[in-house]
Amino acid sequence: MFEAKRQRSTLRLLFNLAELTFHSSVRKVRQTHRNALMSIALNVLQTALFLAAFYLLFTVLGTRGMAIRGDFLLYLLSGIFLYLTHIKALSAVMGSEGAASPMMLHGQMNTIVAILSSGLSNLYLQTLTLFIMLFGIHVLVNPLEIQHWELAFMMFLLAWFSGCAIGIVFMALQPWLPDLISILKTVYVRANMIASGKMFVANMLPSMMVAMFDWNPLFHIIDQSRGFVFINYNPHFTNWEYPLYFSLGILILGLMGEFYTRKHVSASWGAGR
């Protein structure tokens, strides 16, 4: 019940924060399945099903000619996987424990640790899934060749980071407007099925249609990623700086909103619902 307060150095506090985040991240990974390997396998299976569904869709509709010249599976993966990474990061951070959660009753637990662990556990799963998918395609289907793999991986991290930033904003607003935020999240996820540009490339769109998708940071990320993956594609209408600055700005607003919500949220808010 009683605990003696001891002065701790900044380095010790950072170490404790990292240790707590690590254990909380492991707990998040095991939430899908008690076996961590099964959690990874389920994530790989979901990605493979998405890839197979879009491969079948493009084949049936006869739109494979609209893709970039090169490996078609790599073209699909560069769009579908970044979309999944972005949306899963958003959902993971948005669903992390808030200030009124029972987890916050633990002595050293706080919302920052909850957000970090949710985001990092998702990044861990998505990174392993990416390597497994690329290895599987390279060995079982076609040898893959990526022009600038390090820059393409940076776009993968940017897709994850932007999803986390938007997820923090939704998380901060959720206690105030739970029903509306749930609807907005669904609309955002559904809209990005098209607006993310995973089914087409920006260079093939007329300028009027580019203006319709230009607001979306994920549209820029996927198009830039394909520019780094394929040697014969050079994006003309997108850049990677916009989603980076957009995500940093949204992250600051989200953290400010989360701090305000943390000070005012109450476990009794939903008692009358």
GIHU-V727374 format. One record per residue. N is the residue number from 1. OMEGA is omega in whole degrees, -180 to 180 (* if undefined). BURIAL is + if it has 24 or more other C-alpha atoms within 12 Angstrom, else -. D_LAST is the distance of its C-alpha to the last C-alpha in Angstrom with 2 decimals. Layout:
# GIHU-V727374
[[N | OMEGA | BURIAL | D_LAST] [N | OMEGA | BURIAL | D_LAST]]
This chain:
# GIHU-V727374
[[1 | -178 | - | 33.36] [2 | -178 | - | 35.89] [3 | 179 | - | 37.12] [4 | 179 | - | 40.13] [5 | -180 | - | 39.60] [6 | 177 | - | 42.29] [7 | -180 | - | 43.37] [8 | 179 | - | 42.94] [9 | 179 | - | 44.66] [10 | 179 | - | 42.95] [11 | 179 | - | 44.30] [12 | 178 | - | 42.86] [13 | 179 | - | 39.39] [14 | 178 | - | 39.60] [15 | 178 | - | 40.77] [16 | 178 | - | 37.91] [17 | 179 | + | 35.42] [18 | -180 | - | 37.19] [19 | 179 | - | 37.28] [20 | 178 | + | 33.60] [21 | 179 | + | 32.77] [22 | -178 | + | 35.16] [23 | 178 | - | 33.66] [24 | 178 | + | 30.10] [25 | 177 | + | 31.39] [26 | 178 | + | 33.03] [27 | 179 | + | 29.82] [28 | 180 | + | 28.10] [29 | -177 | + | 31.04] [30 | 179 | - | 30.82] [31 | 178 | - | 27.13] [32 | 179 | - | 28.25] [33 | -178 | - | 30.94] [34 | 177 | - | 32.49] [35 | -178 | - | 35.78] [36 | 178 | - | 35.92] [37 | 177 | - | 38.63] [38 | 176 | - | 36.41] [39 | 178 | + | 33.75] [40 | -179 | + | 36.55] [41 | 178 | - | 37.89] [42 | 179 | - | 34.60] [43 | 177 | + | 34.35] [44 | -179 | + | 37.97] [45 | 179 | - | 37.44] [46 | 179 | + | 34.58] [47 | 179 | + | 36.80] [48 | 178 | + | 39.76] [49 | 176 | - | 37.90] [50 | -179 | + | 36.87] [51 | 180 | + | 40.49] [52 | -179 | - | 41.90] [53 | -180 | - | 39.67] [54 | 175 | + | 40.70] [55 | 178 | + | 44.29] [56 | -180 | - | 44.34] [57 | 179 | - | 42.75] [58 | -179 | - | 45.37] [59 | -179 | - | 48.12] [60 | -179 | - | 47.24] [61 | 179 | - | 46.82] [62 | -177 | - | 50.01] [63 | 180 | - | 48.59] [64 | 179 | - | 49.90] [65 | 179 | - | 52.59] [66 | -178 | - | 50.05] [67 | 177 | + | 49.35] [68 | 178 | + | 51.29] [69 | -177 | - | 54.64] [70 | -179 | + | 54.24] [71 | -175 | + | 52.33] [72 | 179 | + | 49.74] [73 | 178 | + | 47.48] [74 | 176 | + | 47.52] [75 | 179 | + | 46.62] [76 | -177 | + | 43.59] [77 | -179 | + | 42.55] [78 | 177 | + | 42.89] [79 | -175 | + | 40.25] [80 | -175 | + | 37.92] [81 | 178 | + | 37.76] [82 | 176 | + | 37.06] [83 | 180 | + | 34.26] [84 | 179 | + | 32.72] [85 | -180 | + | 33.27] [86 | -176 | + | 31.59] [87 | -180 | + | 28.49] [88 | 176 | + | 28.19] [89 | 178 | + | 28.62] [90 | -178 | + | 25.87] [91 | -179 | + | 23.44] [92 | -179 | + | 24.64] [93 | 179 | + | 24.27] [94 | -179 | + | 20.89] [95 | 180 | + | 19.65] [96 | -176 | + | 21.34] [97 | 177 | + | 19.80] [98 | -176 | + | 18.42] [99 | -178 | + | 19.04] [100 | -178 | + | 16.07] [101 | 176 | - | 17.20] [102 | 179 | - | 19.04] [103 | -179 | - | 22.09] [104 | 177 | - | 22.50] [105 | 177 | - | 23.46] [106 | -169 | - | 26.77] [107 | -173 | - | 29.47] [108 | -177 | - | 30.63] [109 | 174 | + | 27.53] [110 | -174 | + | 26.06] [111 | 179 | + | 24.24] [112 | 177 | + | 27.65] [113 | 180 | + | 28.73] [114 | 180 | + | 25.58] [115 | -180 | + | 26.23] [116 | -178 | + | 29.94] [117 | 178 | + | 29.63] [118 | -180 | + | 27.30] [119 | -177 | + | 29.73] [120 | 177 | + | 32.87] [121 | 176 | + | 31.88] [122 | 178 | + | 31.26] [123 | 178 | + | 34.59] [124 | -179 | + | 36.34] [125 | -177 | + | 35.24] [126 | 180 | + | 36.04] [127 | 178 | + | 39.41] [128 | 179 | + | 40.53] [129 | 179 | + | 39.45] [130 | -179 | + | 41.44] [131 | 179 | - | 44.56] [132 | 180 | - | 44.33] [133 | 180 | + | 43.97] [134 | 179 | + | 46.87] [135 | -180 | - | 49.01] [136 | 178 | - | 48.36] [137 | -178 | - | 49.26] [138 | -176 | - | 52.27] [139 | -171 | - | 53.64] [140 | -174 | - | 52.76] [141 | -179 | - | 52.87] [142 | 172 | - | 54.62] [143 | -177 | - | 55.66] [144 | 175 | + | 53.44] [145 | -179 | - | 54.74] [146 | -173 | + | 52.48] [147 | 179 | - | 54.29] [148 | -175 | - | 52.41] [149 | -177 | - | 50.11] [150 | 178 | - | 49.30] [151 | 175 | - | 48.10] [152 | 177 | + | 46.18] [153 | 176 | + | 44.44] [154 | 177 | + | 43.64] [155 | 175 | + | 41.82] [156 | 178 | + | 39.84] [157 | 179 | + | 38.83] [158 | 176 | + | 38.03] [159 | 177 | + | 35.74] [160 | -177 | + | 33.89] [161 | 180 | + | 33.86] [162 | 176 | + | 32.60] [163 | 178 | + | 29.73] [164 | -178 | + | 28.80] [165 | 179 | + | 29.06] [166 | 178 | + | 26.78] [167 | 178 | + | 24.30] [168 | 177 | + | 24.23] [169 | 178 | + | 23.41] [170 | 180 | + | 20.45] [171 | -179 | + | 19.36] [172 | -178 | + | 19.71] [173 | -173 | + | 17.69] [174 | 180 | + | 14.83] [175 | -179 | + | 12.77] [176 | -176 | - | 13.27] [177 | -173 | - | 12.80] [178 | -177 | - | 11.37] [179 | -179 | - | 11.61] [180 | -179 | - | 14.93] [181 | 176 | + | 16.39] [182 | 178 | - | 15.84] [183 | -180 | - | 17.69] [184 | 178 | - | 20.29] [185 | 179 | + | 21.00] [186 | 179 | - | 21.62] [187 | -180 | - | 23.82] [188 | 180 | + | 25.69] [189 | -179 | + | 26.40] [190 | -179 | - | 27.57] [191 | -178 | - | 29.60] [192 | 172 | + | 31.38] [193 | 178 | + | 32.68] [194 | -172 | - | 35.15] [195 | 179 | + | 34.99] [196 | 179 | + | 35.79] [197 | -178 | + | 39.27] [198 | -178 | + | 39.47] [199 | -180 | + | 41.12] [200 | 179 | + | 43.76] [201 | -173 | + | 45.62] [202 | -177 | + | 45.62] [203 | -179 | + | 49.42] [204 | -178 | - | 49.49] [205 | 171 | - | 47.12] [206 | -175 | - | 48.42] [207 | 180 | - | 47.65] [208 | 180 | - | 45.30] [209 | 176 | - | 43.06] [210 | 179 | + | 43.31] [211 | 179 | - | 41.90] [212 | -177 | - | 38.81] [213 | -171 | + | 38.05] [214 | -179 | + | 39.56] [215 | -170 | - | 36.33] [216 | 179 | + | 34.95] [217 | -180 | + | 35.99] [218 | 176 | + | 35.76] [219 | 178 | + | 38.29] [220 | -176 | + | 40.70] [221 | -178 | + | 40.16] [222 | -179 | + | 40.86] [223 | 178 | + | 43.86] [224 | 179 | + | 45.29] [225 | 179 | + | 44.83] [226 | 174 | + | 46.91] [227 | 178 | + | 49.51] [228 | -178 | + | 49.85] [229 | -174 | + | 49.83] [230 | -177 | + | 52.39] [231 | -176 | - | 55.79] [232 | 177 | - | 56.29] [233 | -180 | - | 53.08] [234 | -178 | - | 52.85] [235 | -180 | + | 49.68] [236 | -171 | - | 50.64] [237 | -176 | + | 47.37] [238 | 175 | + | 45.11] [239 | -179 | + | 45.23] [240 | -179 | + | 43.43] [241 | -179 | - | 43.38] [242 | 179 | + | 40.73] [243 | 178 | + | 37.98] [244 | 180 | + | 38.99] [245 | 178 | - | 38.78] [246 | -178 | + | 35.61] [247 | 178 | + | 33.93] [248 | 178 | + | 35.23] [249 | 179 | - | 33.95] [250 | 179 | + | 30.47] [251 | 180 | + | 30.50] [252 | 178 | - | 31.35] [253 | 180 | - | 28.64] [254 | 179 | + | 26.08] [255 | 175 | + | 27.28] [256 | 179 | - | 27.21] [257 | 179 | + | 23.61] [258 | 178 | + | 22.69] [259 | 179 | - | 24.62] [260 | 180 | - | 22.87] [261 | -179 | + | 19.36] [262 | -178 | + | 20.58] [263 | -173 | - | 21.68] [264 | -176 | - | 18.50] [265 | -180 | - | 15.58] [266 | 179 | - | 13.83] [267 | -178 | - | 12.24] [268 | -178 | - | 9.98] [269 | -176 | - | 8.44] [270 | -175 | - | 5.42] [271 | -177 | - | 5.61] [272 | -176 | - | 3.82] [273 | * | - | 0.00]]
